[in-house]
Amino acid sequence: MATAAQWIEGARPRTLPAAVAPVVIGTAAAMVLGRHNMGYALLALVVSTSLQIAVNYANDYSDGIRGTDADRAGPARLTGGRLADPRNVKFMAFLFFFIAGLAGFALVALTSSWILLLLGALAIIAAWRYTGGDNPYGYRGLGEVYVFVFFGLFATLGTLWTQAKEITLAGILGAVGVGAVAAAILVANNLRDIPTDTEHGKQTLAVRLGERRTRLFYGALIAVSVACIIGISFVYPLTLIALLALAILWKPYQAIRSGATGRDLIPALGATGIYELAYAVLLSIGLVLSDQLFG
């Protein structure tokens, strides 16, 4: 019987910055237009975090019943580690899918953004199909695409649209930047798991690229996030303060570059999540201050 602490760990709280960051940026982008709504932002946050937790439990369940998590370098999983009944893990996944769907429907109804209802349904289906079903796309190297699209573009621009009914260049660049970092979190995770994923036939992008190119890809994704800051700064100069967040990644990135493997990559995974949240907060502060001082 899993303890409460193990259920919390099963939700993978280190990944939650990937759910919070896009809502922060989307709200800030609406704020500079003078059309932000904190109530709608809160609903978007419930959708995003619930979907993230649901994905994590769903992955725990699906990977566990396939045996992928039986021997892994990272923290023990509920299903793979036989800490909880797989049926209960699956129930938790669908419970949080339901919460995400309920909050999403409320947000769509309140803002009359009905097109997002379809996109939200696709997000839930894609979340389950990541490692679930007969032919999960996470086993074919497409996980980073899902993360970039749904926890970058959709989450950020959906938050912006429900509040401002407009898509801006700052919103797009912010969505691309935060999506790249969210994908980098998955890359760091999959880099750590290359040996066990290879053994169990899980063809993640990291397995397909190999260790050396995966490490380069991680650096490229971080570089994309930096380029987006610079792009936004041409209109909102003070967003350059978001570059300060790079200090969080200095030591972890050195570990990735130097060839760290297994458990030695766990700090890099956590640091990338913290970087994403700091990136979003500092970028948002820069947006708002630039608008107030130079707008």
Secondary structure as GFF3:
##gff-version 3
##sequence-region A 1 295
A	DSSP	alpha_helix	4	10	.	.	.	ID=ss1
A	DSSP	three_ten_helix	13	15	.	.	.	ID=ss2
A	DSSP	alpha_helix	17	31	.	.	.	ID=ss3
A	DSSP	alpha_helix	38	66	.	.	.	ID=ss4
A	DSSP	alpha_helix	86	111	.	.	.	ID=ss5
A	DSSP	alpha_helix	115	129	.	.	.	ID=ss6
A	DSSP	three_ten_helix	137	140	.	.	.	ID=ss7
A	DSSP	alpha_helix	143	148	.	.	.	ID=ss8
A	DSSP	pi_helix	149	154	.	.	.	ID=ss9
A	DSSP	alpha_helix	155	164	.	.	.	ID=ss10
A	DSSP	alpha_helix	169	192	.	.	.	ID=ss11
A	DSSP	alpha_helix	194	199	.	.	.	ID=ss12
A	DSSP	alpha_helix	205	209	.	.	.	ID=ss13
A	DSSP	alpha_helix	211	233	.	.	.	ID=ss14
A	DSSP	three_ten_helix	237	249	.	.	.	ID=ss15
A	DSSP	alpha_helix	250	258	.	.	.	ID=ss16
A	DSSP	three_ten_helix	262	265	.	.	.	ID=ss17
A	DSSP	alpha_helix	266	294	.	.	.	ID=ss18
###
